[in-house]
Amino acid sequence: MSNAIEGILGVSMEKIREMVDVNTIIGDPISAPNGTTIIPVSKVSFGFASGGSDLPTQAAEKFAGGAGAGVTVKPQAFIVIKTDGDVELLELGGAGKTSVTAALARAMSAREKIVVCDYDVDAPDLHILLKPETEMRADFVSGHLAVFNSDNCIDCAQCLAFCRFDAIKQAAPCEYPVIEQLCEGCAVCVKLCPELAFDFVPRHCGEYYRSRTRFGTMIHAELTPGAENSRRLILLLKQEAAKAAQADGAEIILSDGTPGIGCPVISSLSGAGLVCAVIEAGASGIADFKRLAELARRFRLPIAVIVNKADLSAEATEAAMQAARDAGAEVLGTLPFTPVFTEAMSRGEAVGETPSELDGHFQNFADRLLALVRGGRRSRIIPIKEKAS
């Protein structure tokens, strides 16, 4: 059987070699009309699986098995070689949701007081651009966690059998520590241990903050890696943002939403006045936007659209704008694929703090969004990335 499996794996790897070569990672040079040379750089991921088994027969030994392989190629950056010899690396990044939020915060705060909120608690990064100075820090506690107490243990080891999640391990005699990442908080060990050797304590799942930025108050949080209940944390952030808006006399809460259309996004949308979708033109982005638009429709929320990296494909950009129009969305406009975003990130700034070609774009977007949200009589604007989670 081992020879058969080796044969299957050999075929799988050979197929992968046929699908991926060096030109997949460092693409062929593309010459632009102005003489600039562009070289695409991609990330290649592949995986394969195989399996088999002996078939019990009275005849000779038989083997049945199969294998499958898959390869994904995702563009990561472009190497741009200019006619004067200068070389730049333009990174693709994501759809641009957080960069757009920061730029809108700068533009809106120039008009009136706002509160900025980051709902992307699993992977927050708006603070990188806004550089908040923390004024209040608080623990986010959600659920409970079993904690071993060796003083009461008699080494019966029954807890090992009680725990269905393998969260309890024996480290030494009378030492049965709980692995926090595996504990589901079911309290079985707490209830069934004959000597009450387990305590049940509140689980610390992260922190949330109220901070001061150059654009106004910022409410943000960070969920502990692997922790759950991001929806509850988002609800808490909403409450804190409402308090901050009342204290500051601000009518607008601008929130950086979570990507996708999953449960955290649903929590982000409740109570919003307007959704601003940042679409990266392409088949995947358009498909995901349609799902987001349907979610916004169910919440009866108006939706506005900004198409980012629009100059990479005129056809894809037009398809994205048509999808927005079909969904009844307000198309605010487009943004080019430009190093302005990465340059602003490297300085820890929002786009627009240093004069650039995009200044007029974001002031126009901000003014139109303010008019739209006031037309709906609610005061929360939530940029959402159109990528399925």
Kinemage of the C-alpha trace (Angstrom):
@kinemage 1
@onewidth
@group {chain A} dominant
@subgroup {mainchain}
@vectorlist {calphas} color= white
{ca met a 1} P 0.000 0.000 0.000
{ca ser a 2} L 2.864 2.409 0.768
{ca asn a 3} L 4.100 2.155 -2.835
{ca ala a 4} L 0.618 2.978 -4.101
{ca ile a 5} L 0.359 6.083 -1.899
{ca glu a 6} L 3.820 7.203 -3.002
{ca gly a 7} L 2.671 6.842 -6.591
{ca ile a 8} L -0.394 8.990 -5.967
{ca leu a 9} L 1.663 11.673 -4.241
{ca gly a 10} L 4.167 11.634 -7.077
{ca val a 11} L 1.446 12.234 -9.654
{ca ser a 12} L -0.037 15.051 -7.529
{ca met a 13} L 3.292 16.834 -7.184
{ca glu a 14} L 4.022 16.453 -10.884
{ca lys a 15} L 0.693 18.088 -11.742
{ca ile a 16} L 1.501 20.972 -9.406
{ca arg a 17} L 4.853 21.455 -11.125
{ca glu a 18} L 3.034 21.675 -14.443
{ca met a 19} L 0.648 24.321 -13.057
{ca val a 20} L 3.189 26.546 -11.293
{ca asp a 21} L 6.468 27.831 -12.622
{ca val a 22} L 8.684 30.794 -11.863
{ca asn a 23} L 6.658 32.993 -14.250
{ca thr a 24} L 3.642 32.524 -11.973
{ca ile a 25} L 5.468 34.166 -9.051
{ca ile a 26} L 7.430 36.850 -10.916
{ca gly a 27} L 5.276 37.617 -13.927
{ca asp a 28} L 6.358 38.502 -17.443
{ca pro a 29} L 7.234 42.200 -17.901
{ca ile a 30} L 4.471 44.455 -19.233
{ca ser a 31} L 5.421 47.543 -21.239
{ca ala a 32} L 3.197 50.592 -20.746
{ca pro a 33} L 2.711 53.157 -23.558
{ca asn a 34} L 4.828 55.736 -21.686
{ca gly a 35} L 7.802 53.361 -21.596
{ca thr a 36} L 7.317 52.197 -18.008
{ca thr a 37} L 7.879 48.495 -17.384
{ca ile a 38} L 5.563 46.743 -14.924
{ca ile a 39} L 6.354 43.315 -13.451
{ca pro a 40} L 3.590 41.598 -11.442
{ca val a 41} L 4.549 39.737 -8.261
{ca ser a 42} L 2.166 37.041 -7.038
{ca lys a 43} L 1.795 34.730 -4.085
{ca val a 44} L 1.302 31.065 -4.917
{ca ser a 45} L -0.427 28.727 -2.466
{ca phe a 46} L -1.082 25.090 -3.109
{ca gly a 47} L -2.339 22.089 -1.250
{ca phe a 48} L -3.036 18.491 -1.922
{ca ala a 49} L -4.614 15.549 -0.198
{ca ser a 50} L -4.494 11.853 -0.833
{ca gly a 51} L -5.714 8.732 0.817
{ca gly a 52} L -6.372 5.075 0.323
{ca ser a 53} L -7.128 1.827 2.023
{ca asp a 54} L -6.657 -1.911 1.667
{ca leu a 55} L -9.720 -3.807 0.515
{ca pro a 56} L -10.207 -7.021 2.498
{ca thr a 57} L -10.581 -9.767 -0.115
{ca gln a 58} L -9.614 -13.398 -0.366
{ca ala a 59} L -7.747 -12.676 -3.565
{ca ala a 60} L -4.490 -10.790 -3.905
{ca glu a 61} L -3.979 -7.596 -1.975
{ca lys a 62} L -5.852 -4.686 -3.539
{ca phe a 63} L -5.585 -0.994 -2.943
{ca ala a 64} L -7.993 1.873 -3.634
{ca gly a 65} L -7.128 5.514 -3.274
{ca gly a 66} L -7.285 8.967 -4.707
{ca ala a 67} L -5.683 12.375 -4.598
{ca gly a 68} L -6.485 15.962 -5.344
{ca ala a 69} L -4.481 19.145 -5.654
{ca gly a 70} L -5.248 22.830 -5.915
{ca val a 71} L -3.297 25.998 -6.632
{ca thr a 72} L -4.228 29.640 -6.026
{ca val a 73} L -2.340 32.590 -7.438
{ca lys a 74} L -2.944 35.949 -5.749
{ca pro a 75} L -1.304 39.176 -6.970
{ca gln a 76} L 0.668 40.866 -4.199
{ca ala a 77} L 2.508 43.780 -5.782
{ca phe a 78} L 3.894 45.338 -8.945
{ca ile a 79} L 7.515 46.231 -9.617
{ca val a 80} L 7.442 49.480 -11.601
{ca ile a 81} L 10.566 50.400 -13.575
{ca lys a 82} L 10.360 53.954 -14.894
{ca thr a 83} L 12.088 55.323 -17.965
{ca asp a 84} L 14.550 57.291 -15.822
{ca gly a 85} L 15.677 54.101 -14.089
{ca asp a 86} L 13.776 54.585 -10.826
{ca val a 87} L 12.225 51.411 -9.427
{ca glu a 88} L 9.168 51.313 -7.156
{ca leu a 89} L 7.371 48.466 -5.432
{ca leu a 90} L 3.606 49.061 -5.332
{ca glu a 91} L 1.916 46.719 -2.878
{ca leu a 92} L -1.688 45.740 -3.559
{ca gly a 93} L -2.900 45.354 0.023
{ca gly a 94} L -6.620 44.885 0.668
{ca ala a 95} L -9.640 46.631 -0.784
{ca gly a 96} L -8.658 49.843 1.026
{ca lys a 97} L -11.448 50.046 3.606
{ca thr a 98} L -9.314 51.284 6.501
{ca ser a 99} L -7.335 53.743 4.382
{ca val a 100} L -10.593 55.163 3.037
{ca thr a 101} L -12.000 55.432 6.580
{ca ala a 102} L -8.958 57.374 7.769
{ca ala a 103} L -9.110 59.713 4.768
{ca leu a 104} L -12.839 60.305 5.301
{ca ala a 105} L -12.190 61.013 8.988
{ca arg a 106} L -9.717 63.726 8.024
{ca ala a 107} L -12.078 65.251 5.453
{ca met a 108} L -15.192 65.106 7.667
{ca ser a 109} L -13.451 66.463 10.751
{ca ala a 110} L -12.497 69.515 8.701
{ca arg a 111} L -16.228 70.188 8.352
{ca glu a 112} L -17.548 69.308 11.823
{ca lys a 113} L -16.981 67.291 14.991
{ca ile a 114} L -17.045 63.525 14.521
{ca val a 115} L -16.393 60.365 16.535
{ca val a 116} L -14.334 57.629 14.868
{ca cys a 117} L -14.931 53.994 15.786
{ca asp a 118} L -13.084 50.832 14.712
{ca tyr a 119} L -15.391 47.799 14.667
{ca asp a 120} L -12.756 45.477 13.205
{ca val a 121} L -11.894 44.119 16.656
{ca asp a 122} L -10.323 40.883 15.386
{ca ala a 123} L -7.661 42.680 13.366
{ca pro a 124} L -7.775 46.417 14.149
{ca asp a 125} L -5.379 48.683 12.289
{ca leu a 126} L -7.083 52.075 12.050
{ca his a 127} L -5.017 53.140 15.061
{ca ile a 128} L -1.862 52.822 12.959
{ca leu a 129} L -2.989 55.788 10.866
{ca leu a 130} L -4.789 57.809 13.547
{ca lys a 131} L -2.189 57.330 16.330
{ca pro a 132} L -4.680 57.607 19.200
{ca glu a 133} L -3.668 58.776 22.674
{ca thr a 134} L -5.503 56.556 25.141
{ca glu a 135} L -7.686 58.336 27.686
{ca met a 136} L -9.605 55.309 28.990
{ca arg a 137} L -8.736 51.619 28.949
{ca ala a 138} L -11.059 48.836 30.155
{ca asp a 139} L -11.099 45.041 30.131
{ca phe a 140} L -13.550 43.193 27.931
{ca val a 141} L -14.827 40.189 29.875
{ca ser a 142} L -17.054 37.613 28.215
{ca gly a 143} L -17.867 34.098 29.359
{ca his a 144} L -15.956 32.038 31.904
{ca leu a 145} L -12.857 29.893 32.094
{ca ala a 146} L -11.982 26.895 34.265
{ca val a 147} L -8.839 27.355 36.384
{ca phe a 148} L -7.127 24.474 38.203
{ca asn a 149} L -6.540 24.737 41.965
{ca ser a 150} L -3.853 22.236 43.019
{ca asp a 151} L -4.554 22.725 46.745
{ca asn a 152} L -7.752 20.657 46.472
{ca cys a 153} L -6.548 18.001 44.022
{ca ile a 154} L -6.268 14.346 45.170
{ca asp a 155} L -4.915 13.127 41.811
{ca cys a 156} L -8.019 11.120 40.869
{ca ala a 157} L -7.602 12.255 37.228
{ca gln a 158} L -11.350 12.110 36.603
{ca cys a 159} L -11.204 15.567 35.036
{ca leu a 160} L -9.276 14.149 32.075
{ca ala a 161} L -12.271 12.004 31.212
{ca phe a 162} L -14.808 14.745 31.955
{ca cys a 163} L -13.362 17.264 29.485
{ca arg a 164} L -14.578 16.565 25.945
{ca phe a 165} L -12.371 19.292 24.485
{ca asp a 166} L -9.002 17.948 25.734
{ca ala a 167} L -8.418 21.253 27.510
{ca ile a 168} L -7.032 19.579 30.657
{ca lys a 169} L -3.602 17.962 30.623
{ca gln a 170} L -1.676 16.205 33.367
{ca ala a 171} L 1.620 18.019 33.876
{ca ala a 172} L 2.653 16.196 37.071
{ca pro a 173} L 1.027 14.426 40.009
{ca cys a 174} L -1.808 16.652 41.281
{ca glu a 175} L -1.154 19.102 38.456
{ca tyr a 176} L -3.921 19.364 35.836
{ca pro a 177} L -3.650 22.803 34.226
{ca val a 178} L -6.348 24.038 31.873
{ca ile a 179} L -5.306 25.107 28.369
{ca glu a 180} L -7.135 28.414 28.000
{ca gln a 181} L -7.303 28.301 24.193
{ca leu a 182} L -9.097 24.934 24.301
{ca cys a 183} L -11.447 25.577 27.225
{ca glu a 184} L -15.028 26.112 26.024
{ca gly a 185} L -16.291 27.298 29.414
{ca cys a 186} L -18.757 24.417 29.740
{ca ala a 187} L -18.025 24.062 33.505
{ca val a 188} L -18.211 20.251 33.439
{ca cys a 189} L -14.933 19.924 35.330
{ca val a 190} L -16.088 22.551 37.824
{ca lys a 191} L -19.361 20.754 38.514
{ca leu a 192} L -18.121 17.135 38.530
{ca cys a 193} L -14.747 17.332 40.270
{ca pro a 194} L -15.320 15.543 43.614
{ca glu a 195} L -12.831 17.797 45.406
{ca leu a 196} L -13.820 21.095 43.755
{ca ala a 197} L -10.321 21.541 42.346
{ca phe a 198} L -11.473 23.828 39.547
{ca asp a 199} L -12.565 27.443 39.858
{ca phe a 200} L -14.796 29.137 37.286
{ca val a 201} L -13.569 32.674 36.652
{ca pro a 202} L -14.584 35.396 34.175
{ca arg a 203} L -12.686 35.136 30.893
{ca his a 204} L -10.624 38.142 29.835
{ca cys a 205} L -11.171 38.444 26.061
{ca gly a 206} L -9.532 41.757 25.243
{ca glu a 207} L -9.565 45.477 25.910
{ca tyr a 208} L -11.433 48.502 24.640
{ca tyr a 209} L -10.353 52.124 24.636
{ca arg a 210} L -11.502 55.702 24.356
{ca ser a 211} L -8.743 57.775 22.811
{ca arg a 212} L -8.032 61.223 21.447
{ca thr a 213} L -6.883 61.665 17.832
{ca arg a 214} L -6.223 64.687 15.648
{ca phe a 215} L -9.640 64.058 14.059
{ca gly a 216} L -11.592 63.756 17.307
{ca thr a 217} L -12.498 61.025 19.788
{ca met a 218} L -11.785 57.433 18.744
{ca ile a 219} L -13.441 54.333 20.211
{ca his a 220} L -11.586 51.108 19.482
{ca ala a 221} L -10.760 47.687 20.899
{ca glu a 222} L -8.589 44.640 20.488
{ca leu a 223} L -9.934 41.131 20.906
{ca thr a 224} L -7.529 38.557 22.350
{ca pro a 225} L -6.350 36.240 19.520
{ca gly a 226} L -8.634 33.219 19.391
{ca ala a 227} L -11.238 34.792 21.675
{ca glu a 228} L -14.897 34.780 20.744
{ca asn a 229} L -17.823 37.170 21.215
{ca ser a 230} L -16.629 39.850 18.803
{ca arg a 231} L -20.311 40.727 18.297
{ca arg a 232} L -20.711 41.584 21.965
{ca leu a 233} L -17.562 43.700 21.881
{ca ile a 234} L -18.859 45.590 18.834
{ca leu a 235} L -22.103 46.290 20.704
{ca leu a 236} L -20.047 47.646 23.603
{ca leu a 237} L -18.099 49.893 21.227
{ca lys a 238} L -21.358 51.261 19.830
{ca gln a 239} L -22.511 52.203 23.296
{ca glu a 240} L -19.193 53.906 24.059
{ca ala a 241} L -19.256 55.738 20.716
{ca ala a 242} L -22.765 57.048 21.425
{ca lys a 243} L -21.606 58.337 24.828
{ca ala a 244} L -18.551 59.993 23.270
{ca ala a 245} L -20.663 61.647 20.561
{ca gln a 246} L -23.013 63.058 23.167
{ca ala a 247} L -20.135 64.325 25.302
{ca asp a 248} L -18.350 65.909 22.317
{ca gly a 249} L -21.480 67.348 20.724
{ca ala a 250} L -20.784 65.329 17.567
{ca glu a 251} L -23.578 64.317 15.219
{ca ile a 252} L -21.557 61.909 13.072
{ca ile a 253} L -20.040 58.553 14.077
{ca leu a 254} L -17.718 57.252 11.352
{ca ser a 255} L -16.967 53.566 11.852
{ca asp a 256} L -14.440 51.265 10.205
{ca gly a 257} L -16.506 48.127 9.723
{ca thr a 258} L -15.386 44.519 9.701
{ca pro a 259} L -14.763 42.820 6.344
{ca gly a 260} L -17.250 40.396 4.852
{ca ile a 261} L -20.912 39.765 5.628
{ca gly a 262} L -20.604 37.496 8.685
{ca cys a 263} L -21.910 37.971 12.198
{ca pro a 264} L -19.516 40.829 13.135
{ca val a 265} L -20.668 42.774 10.067
{ca ile a 266} L -24.301 42.207 11.000
{ca ser a 267} L -23.526 43.593 14.452
{ca ser a 268} L -21.756 46.557 12.845
{ca leu a 269} L -24.727 47.413 10.640
{ca ser a 270} L -27.405 47.453 13.322
{ca gly a 271} L -28.255 51.058 14.142
{ca ala a 272} L -26.243 52.458 11.219
{ca gly a 273} L -27.519 55.232 9.011
{ca leu a 274} L -25.515 54.484 5.873
{ca val a 275} L -23.134 51.835 4.536
{ca cys a 276} L -20.196 52.863 2.363
{ca ala a 277} L -18.828 49.860 0.456
{ca val a 278} L -15.236 49.952 -0.779
{ca ile a 279} L -15.083 47.663 -3.806
{ca glu a 280} L -11.926 46.358 -5.407
{ca ala a 281} L -12.957 45.891 -9.035
{ca gly a 282} L -12.934 42.244 -10.075
{ca ala a 283} L -15.190 39.212 -10.268
{ca ser a 284} L -14.658 38.238 -6.621
{ca gly a 285} L -15.158 41.774 -5.318
{ca ile a 286} L -18.346 42.254 -7.345
{ca ala a 287} L -19.807 38.944 -6.169
{ca asp a 288} L -19.083 39.812 -2.554
{ca phe a 289} L -20.520 43.305 -2.977
{ca lys a 290} L -23.803 41.813 -4.175
{ca arg a 291} L -24.002 39.777 -0.984
{ca leu a 292} L -23.236 42.859 1.095
{ca ala a 293} L -25.851 44.888 -0.781
{ca glu a 294} L -28.447 42.217 -0.043
{ca leu a 295} L -27.506 42.337 3.646
{ca ala a 296} L -27.844 46.136 3.669
{ca arg a 297} L -31.205 45.828 1.925
{ca arg a 298} L -32.463 43.550 4.680
{ca phe a 299} L -31.455 46.203 7.203
{ca arg a 300} L -33.156 48.828 5.010
{ca leu a 301} L -29.910 50.775 4.883
{ca pro a 302} L -28.868 53.045 2.018
{ca ile a 303} L -25.543 52.078 0.514
{ca ala a 304} L -22.870 54.172 -1.192
{ca val a 305} L -19.968 52.771 -3.218
{ca ile a 306} L -16.358 53.731 -3.841
{ca val a 307} L -14.489 51.642 -6.432
{ca asn a 308} L -10.803 51.400 -5.560
{ca lys a 309} L -7.901 50.635 -7.936
{ca ala a 310} L -10.244 51.501 -10.767
{ca asp a 311} L -7.521 52.165 -13.331
{ca leu a 312} L -6.213 48.591 -13.291
{ca ser a 313} L -9.112 47.361 -15.450
{ca ala a 314} L -11.664 49.594 -17.145
{ca glu a 315} L -13.888 46.589 -17.850
{ca ala a 316} L -13.880 45.376 -14.235
{ca thr a 317} L -14.489 48.901 -12.954
{ca glu a 318} L -17.510 49.377 -15.202
{ca ala a 319} L -18.853 45.994 -14.076
{ca ala a 320} L -18.442 47.024 -10.425
{ca met a 321} L -20.217 50.335 -10.990
{ca gln a 322} L -23.025 48.603 -12.848
{ca ala a 323} L -23.441 46.146 -9.963
{ca ala a 324} L -23.684 49.128 -7.608
{ca arg a 325} L -26.303 50.801 -9.765
{ca asp a 326} L -28.274 47.553 -10.035
{ca ala a 327} L -28.303 47.358 -6.219
{ca gly a 328} L -29.667 50.891 -5.981
{ca ala a 329} L -26.431 52.170 -4.453
{ca glu a 330} L -25.111 55.707 -4.729
{ca val a 331} L -21.857 55.557 -6.701
{ca leu a 332} L -19.588 58.165 -5.124
{ca gly a 333} L -16.750 57.643 -7.594
{ca thr a 334} L -13.491 55.823 -8.128
{ca leu a 335} L -9.945 55.845 -6.782
{ca pro a 336} L -6.826 55.016 -8.822
{ca phe a 337} L -4.187 52.453 -7.965
{ca thr a 338} L -1.562 54.815 -6.594
{ca pro a 339} L 1.375 54.789 -4.164
{ca val a 340} L -0.283 57.681 -2.275
{ca phe a 341} L -1.912 55.162 0.086
{ca thr a 342} L 1.250 53.247 0.979
{ca glu a 343} L 3.246 56.470 1.278
{ca ala a 344} L 0.679 57.826 3.749
{ca met a 345} L 0.811 54.562 5.708
{ca ser a 346} L 4.588 54.729 5.918
{ca arg a 347} L 4.254 58.203 7.474
{ca gly a 348} L 1.458 57.093 9.809
{ca glu a 349} L -0.928 59.546 8.176
{ca ala a 350} L -4.359 59.564 6.605
{ca val a 351} L -4.469 60.296 2.896
{ca gly a 352} L -4.885 64.047 2.525
{ca glu a 353} L -2.741 65.168 5.449
{ca thr a 354} L 0.079 65.560 2.960
{ca pro a 355} L -1.160 67.160 -0.299
{ca ser a 356} L -1.689 64.598 -3.059
{ca glu a 357} L -3.676 63.889 -6.198
{ca leu a 358} L -6.497 62.403 -4.072
{ca asp a 359} L -7.335 65.446 -1.932
{ca gly a 360} L -10.327 66.488 -4.014
{ca his a 361} L -11.641 62.919 -4.199
{ca phe a 362} L -12.011 62.447 -0.461
{ca gln a 363} L -13.423 65.887 0.289
{ca asn a 364} L -16.063 65.237 -2.353
{ca phe a 365} L -16.783 61.763 -0.950
{ca ala a 366} L -17.056 63.148 2.589
{ca asp a 367} L -19.444 65.947 1.627
{ca arg a 368} L -21.704 63.591 -0.305
{ca leu a 369} L -21.736 61.018 2.503
{ca leu a 370} L -22.659 63.676 5.059
{ca ala a 371} L -25.516 64.808 2.847
{ca leu a 372} L -26.707 61.222 2.329
{ca val a 373} L -26.644 60.260 5.991
{ca arg a 374} L -28.468 63.433 7.005
{ca gly a 375} L -31.072 62.730 4.380
{ca gly a 376} L -31.731 59.458 6.192
{ca arg a 377} L -31.825 61.231 9.597
{ca arg a 378} L -29.343 58.806 11.194
{ca ser a 379} L -25.759 59.589 12.006
{ca arg a 380} L -23.574 56.516 11.570
{ca ile a 381} L -21.475 55.856 8.481
{ca ile a 382} L -19.812 52.459 8.217
{ca pro a 383} L -17.272 51.686 5.449
{ca ile a 384} L -17.356 47.942 4.749
{ca lys a 385} L -14.894 45.943 2.706
{ca glu a 386} L -16.722 43.828 0.123
{ca lys a 387} L -14.871 40.591 0.904
{ca ala a 388} L -16.623 37.505 2.237
{ca ser a 389} L -15.356 36.400 5.623
